[in-house]
Amino acid sequence: MSPALYVLLSVFLGLAGGVAVGGGVIALYIVLDMIPRLAQVTRSYDKVHWYEGAMISGSFLGTVADFWNWNIPGPWIGTGFVGLLNGVFVGMLAAALTEILNVLPILAKRLHMQQLLFGLLLAMVFGKVAGSFFDWFVYRH
């Protein structure tokens, strides 16, 4: 295969994969009604366009930073702040998914744990936090 054809095929496959994954993520956000629900919870309906722009900009910047291995030096508190923002985003996504699918009540009913639903929720939260700490402090070093 000639180098020019190889580059063209790589660019085409990269763009096609990016469009497919991006379309899937946007479809998930639409199905979960994340942005309208966020506007409803925060009572800021007039800021919906800001939420959409922030989500698109964050996705774009995250992709570019991942591709080019951006490394921003700074104090550890900056890393903690970025980690907190990432955690808020993942938490909101997980909360939207569980709210739409009613995962926790169905899981509690199937496991006969209706009385222990709060404990099940806390176990999930603490498990996520413990896993994140393990990843940050043990696995990455």
VEXSEGU-539760 format. One record per residue: x, y, z of N, C-alpha, C in turn; residue number from 1. Coordinates in steps of 0.02 Angstrom, whole numbers, plus 32768, in hexadecimal, padded with zeros to 4 digits. Atoms other than C-alpha are relative to their C-alpha. Layout:
! residues N
SITE     nu     nv     nw    cau    cav    caw     cu     cv     cw   pos
SITE      X      Y      Z      X      Y      Z      X      Y      Z   NUM
...
This chain:
! residues 141
SITE     nu     nv     nw    cau    cav    caw     cu     cv     cw   pos
SITE   802B   7FC5   8000   8000   8000   8000   802D   803E   8000     1
SITE   7FD8   7FC4   8006   8045   80A9   7FD1   7FF7   802C   803F     2
SITE   8005   7FD6   7FC4   8069   8127   805D   7FC6   8032   7FFC     3
SITE   8038   7FD0   8006   7FEA   81A4   8019   7FBD   7FDE   800B     4
SITE   803F   8025   7FF6   7F60   8121   8013   7FF9   7FEC   8049     5
SITE   8001   8013   7FB9   7F8F   80E8   80C2   7FEA   803B   802B     6
SITE   8012   7FC4   7FDB   7F81   819A   8104   7FB6   8011   7FF5     7
SITE   8046   7FF2   8010   7EDB   81B6   80AB   7FD1   7FCF   8023     8
SITE   8029   8032   7FDF   7E94   8113   80EE   8000   800B   804C     9
SITE   7FFC   7FF3   7FB7   7ED1   813D   819F   7FD5   803C   8013    10
SITE   8028   7FC5   7FF2   7E82   81E9   8199   7FB6   7FF0   7FFA    11
SITE   8046   8012   8009   7DDE   81A3   8156   7FE6   7FD6   803A    12
SITE   8016   802B   7FC9   7DD5   811A   81D9   7FFF   8025   8043    13
SITE   7FFF   7FD9   7FC3   7E04   8193   8264   7FC3   802E   8005    14
SITE   803A   7FD5   8001   7D7E   820F   8232   7FBF   7FD9   8006    15
SITE   803C   8028   7FFD   7CFC   8187   8219   7FF6   7FE5   8047    16
SITE   8006   8018   7FBB   7D22   813D   82C4   7FEE   8037   8030    17
SITE   8010   7FC7   7FD5   7D1C   81E8   8315   7FB8   8015   7FF9    18
SITE   8046   7FEE   800B   7C75   8210   82C6   7FD1   7FCC   8020    19
SITE   802A   8036   7FE4   7C2E   8167   82FC   7FFF   8005   804D    20
SITE   7FFE   7FFC   7FB7   7C69   8177   83B1   7FE0   8041   8018    21
SITE   801E   7FC1   7FEC   7C3A   822F   83BD   7FB4   7FFF   7FF8    22
SITE   8048   8006   800A   7B8E   820B   8375   7FE0   7FD5   8035    23
SITE   801A   802B   7FCA   7B76   8180   83F4   7FFD   8024   8042    24
SITE   7FFF   7FDB   7FC1   7BA7   81EF   8485   7FC9   8035   8001    25
SITE   8034   7FCD   8004   7B35   827C   844B   7FBB   7FE0   8004    26
SITE   8040   8023   7FFC   7AA7   81FF   8433   7FF2   7FEC   8049    27
SITE   8009   8011   7FB9   7AC3   81C4   84E7   7FEB   803E   8028    28
SITE   8013   7FC2   7FDD   7ABB   8278   8526   7FB9   8013   7FF0    29
SITE   8044   7FEE   8013   7A1C   8295   84C4   7FCD   7FD1   8020    30
SITE   802F   8030   7FE2   79C9   81F5   8501   7FFA   800B   804B    31
SITE   8002   7FF5   7FB9   79F8   821C   85B4   7FE5   8045   8013    32
SITE   8018   7FBC   7FF3   79BB   82D1   85A3   802C   8023   8033    33
SITE   7FD3   7FE4   7FCF   7A56   830A   8601   7FFC   804C   8004    34
SITE   7FFE   7FB7   7FFE   7A57   83C0   85CE   7FBD   801E   8016    35
SITE   803F   7FE4   7FE6   799C   83E4   85E2   7FF5   7FF0   804A    36
SITE   8009   8012   7FB9   799D   8386   8688   802D   802B   802C    37
SITE   7FD3   7FD4   7FDA   7A34   83EA   86C3   7FE3   8046   8005    38
SITE   801F   7FBE   7FFE   79DB   848B   8694   7FC4   8000   802E    39
SITE   803A   8004   7FD4   7940   8450   86F0   8015   7FFF   8049    40
SITE   7FEA   8006   7FBB   799D   8421   878E   801E   8041   8019    41
SITE   7FDF   7FC2   7FEB   7A02   84C2   8792   7FD4   803E   7FF4    42
SITE   802E   7FC9   8010   796E   852D   875A   8022   8036   7FD6    43
SITE   7FDC   7FD1   802C   79D8   857C   86D2   7FF1   7FF0   7FB7    44
SITE   8015   8012   8044   7975   855D   8633   801F   802E   7FCC    45
SITE   7FE4   7FD1   8030   79BE   85F8   85E3   804A   7FF3   7FF1    46
SITE   7FB9   8010   8009   7A6E   85AC   85EF   800C   7FBE   7FDB    47
SITE   7FFA   8041   8021   7A4C   850E   8589   8035   8002   7FCA    48
SITE   7FCE   7FFA   8034   7AB8   854C   84F9   8047   8000   801D    49
SITE   7FBE   8002   7FDF   7B48   8566   8573   8012   7FB9   8013    50
SITE   7FF3   8046   7FEE   7B36   84B3   85B0   8015   7FD8   7FC3    51
SITE   7FF0   8024   803D   7B37   8471   84FF   8046   8013   7FE7    52
SITE   7FBE   7FEA   8016   7BCE   84DA   84D0   8038   7FE5   802D    53
SITE   7FCE   801A   7FD1   7C2B   84A4   856D   800C   7FB5   7FF4    54
SITE   7FF9   8048   800C   7C09   83EC   8548   8027   7FF3   7FBF    55
SITE   7FDD   8009   8040   7C43   83FB   8493   8048   8016   8006    56
SITE   7FBC   7FE7   7FF9   7CDB   8464   84BF   802A   7FD1   802B    57
SITE   7FDB   802F   7FD5   7D0D   83EE   854B   8011   7FC0   7FDD    58
SITE   7FF2   803E   8026   7CFE   8357   84DA   8038   800D   7FCD    59
SITE   7FCD   7FF0   8032   7D66   83AC   8453   8044   800A   8021    60
SITE   7FC0   7FF4   7FDF   7DED   83E9   84C9   801C   7FC0   8020    61
SITE   7FEA   803F   7FE4   7DF4   8341   8520   801D   7FD2   7FCB    62
SITE   7FE7   802A   8037   7E0B   82E8   847A   8044   801A   7FE8    63
SITE   7FC0   7FE3   8017   7E94   8360   8441   8037   7FF5   8034    64
SITE   7FCE   800B   7FCB   7EEC   8354   84EA   8016   7FB7   8002    65
SITE   7FEE   8046   7FFF   7EE7   8297   84E1   802B   7FEE   7FC3    66
SITE   7FDA   800F   803C   7F27   828F   842E   8048   801A   8004    67
SITE   7FBE   7FE1   7FFF   7FB9   8305   844C   8022   7FFC   8043    68
SITE   7FE2   800C   7FBE   7FDF   82CD   84FE   8012   8041   8023    69
SITE   7FF4   7FC1   7FDD   7FCD   837B   8547   800E   7FF1   8049    70
SITE   7FEE   8006   7FBA   801C   838B   85F0   8007   8047   801B    71
SITE   8000   7FBC   7FE4   7FF7   8428   8654   801E   7FFC   8045    72
SITE   7FE1   8002   7FBE   8070   843E   86E3   7FDD   8030   8030    73
SITE   8020   7FD6   7FCE   802B   8485   8782   7FFF   7FDE   8043    74
SITE   8002   801D   7FBD   800E   8467   883A   7FCF   7FC6   8003    75
SITE   802C   803A   7FF8   7FB9   83CA   8877   7FB8   8014   800B    76
SITE   8045   7FEA   7FF5   7F20   842F   88A6   7FDC   800A   7FBE    77
SITE   801E   7FF9   8043   7F02   8454   87ED   7FEA   7FBD   7FE5    78
SITE   8013   8043   8015   7F02   839B   87C8   7FC2   7FE8   8026    79
SITE   803A   8013   7FD9   7E88   8380   8855   7FC1   8022   7FE9    80
SITE   803B   7FDB   8019   7E14   8407   8810   7FE8   7FE2   7FBF    81
SITE   8014   801F   803F   7E16   83BB   8762   7FE1   7FBB   800D    82
SITE   801D   8040   7FED   7DF7   8310   87B0   7FBA   8007   801D    83
SITE   8042   7FF3   7FE4   7D65   8358   8810   7FCD   800F   7FC9    84
SITE   802D   7FF1   8038   7D19   839F   8771   7FF0   7FC1   7FD7    85
SITE   800C   803F   8023   7D30   82F8   8719   7FD1   7FD3   8027    86
SITE   802C   8029   7FD6   7CDF   82A0   87AB   7FB8   8019   8000    87
SITE   8043   7FE3   8003   7C4B   8317   87A7   7FDF   7FEC   7FBE    88
SITE   801D   8012   8041   7C33   82F5   86EE   7FED   7FB6   7FFE    89
SITE   800F   8048   8001   7C3E   8238   8701   7FC7   7FF0   802F    90
SITE   8036   800B   7FD1   7BCD   823E   8798   7FBD   8016   7FE4    91
SITE   803E   7FE9   801F   7B4B   82A4   873A   7FE9   7FD0   7FC9    92
SITE   8011   802F   8034   7B53   822C   86A8   7FE4   7FBF   801E    93
SITE   8018   803C   7FDF   7B3F   8196   871C   7FBC   800C   8020    94
SITE   8040   7FF0   7FE1   7AB1   81EB   877A   7FC9   8005   7FCB    95
SITE   8032   7FFB   8035   7A57   8214   86D7   7FEE   7FBB   7FE5    96
SITE   800D   8044   8019   7A6B   8161   869C   7FD6   7FD8   8031    97
SITE   8027   8026   7FCF   7A2A   8117   873E   7FBA   801D   8008    98
SITE   8042   7FE2   7FFA   799B   8195   8745   7FD3   7FEB   7FC7    99
SITE   8028   8012   803A   7961   816C   8696   7FED   7FB6   8003   100
SITE   800C   8048   8003   7971   80B1   86A7   7FE4   7FE3   8041   101
SITE   8016   8018   7FBF   793B   80A5   875E   8026   7FC2   8016   102
SITE   7FD6   803A   7FF2   79CD   8031   877B   7FFE   7FEC   8049   103
SITE   7FFA   8012   7FB9   79D9   803C   8837   7FC0   7FE1   801D   104
SITE   803B   8021   7FE5   7923   8018   8863   7FF5   7FB9   7FE4   105
SITE   8008   8042   801E   791E   7F86   87E8   8033   7FD0   801E   106
SITE   7FCC   802A   7FE3   79C3   7F42   882B   7FEF   7FEE   8048   107
SITE   8012   800E   7FBB   798A   7F52   88DF   7FC5   7FCF   8005   108
SITE   8039   802D   7FFF   78E6   7EFB   88B8   8014   7FB9   7FED   109
SITE   7FEB   8043   8015   793A   7E6A   885D   802C   7FDE   8034   110
SITE   7FD5   801D   7FCD   79B8   7E52   88E9   7FDE   7FFD   8044   111
SITE   8026   7FFE   7FC2   792F   7E64   896D   8022   802B   8035   112
SITE   7FDB   7FD2   7FD5   798A   7EF8   89B8   7FDD   8044   8004   113
SITE   8022   7FC0   8000   7902   7F7F   89B9   800F   8028   803E   114
SITE   7FF2   7FDC   7FC2   7926   7FAA   8A6F   8048   801A   8001   115
SITE   7FB9   7FEE   7FFF   79E0   7FB7   8A4A   8015   802A   7FC3   116
SITE   7FF1   7FDA   803D   79D5   8028   89B1   8033   8038   800E   117
SITE   7FD1   7FCB   7FEF   7A30   80B7   8A08   8047   7FE3   8009   118
SITE   7FBF   8021   7FF7   7ABC   8040   8A3C   801E   7FE9   7FBE   119
SITE   7FE9   8015   8042   7AC7   7FFD   898B   801C   803C   7FDA   120
SITE   7FE9   7FC3   8020   7AD8   80AF   8949   8043   8017   801D   121
SITE   7FC1   7FED   7FE1   7B60   80D7   89C8   8039   7FD1   7FED   122
SITE   7FCD   8030   8014   7BBD   8037   899D   8019   800E   7FBA   123
SITE   7FEB   7FEF   8044   7BBD   8068   88E6   802B   803F   7FFF   124
SITE   7FD9   7FC2   7FFE   7BFB   8118   890D   8045   7FF5   801E   125
SITE   7FBF   800D   7FE1   7C84   80DE   8983   802C   7FD2   7FD6   126
SITE   7FD9   802B   802D   7CB8   8056   8909   801E   8028   7FC7   127
SITE   7FE7   7FD6   8036   7CC9   80D7   887F   8039   802C   8019   128
SITE   7FCC   7FD5   7FE3   7D2E   814B   88F0   803F   7FD7   800E   129
SITE   7FC6   802B   7FF0   7D9E   80BC   892B   8024   7FEB   7FBF   130
SITE   7FE1   8012   8040   7DBA   8084   8877   8025   803A   7FE1   131
SITE   7FDE   7FC5   801B   7DE6   8135   8842   8041   800D   8025   132
SITE   7FC3   7FF6   7FD9   7E62   8147   88D1   8035   7FCC   7FEF   133
SITE   7FD1   8035   8013   7EB0   80A0   88A5   8020   8010   7FBC   134
SITE   7FE6   7FEF   8042   7EC1   80D7   87F0   8030   803A   8003   135
SITE   7FD5   7FC5   7FFC   7F0C   8180   881E   8041   7FF2   8024   136
SITE   7FC6   8004   7FD4   7F84   814C   88A7   8028   7FC0   7FFA   137
SITE   7FDC   8040   8002   7FB2   8096   8887   800C   7FEA   7FB8   138
SITE   7FFB   801D   8043   7F90   805E   87D5   802A   802C   7FD2   139
SITE   7FDB   7FD4   802E   7FD8   80F8   877C   8048   8009   8012   140
SITE   7FBA   7FF6   7FEC   807B   80F5   87DC   8028   7FC2   7FFA   141
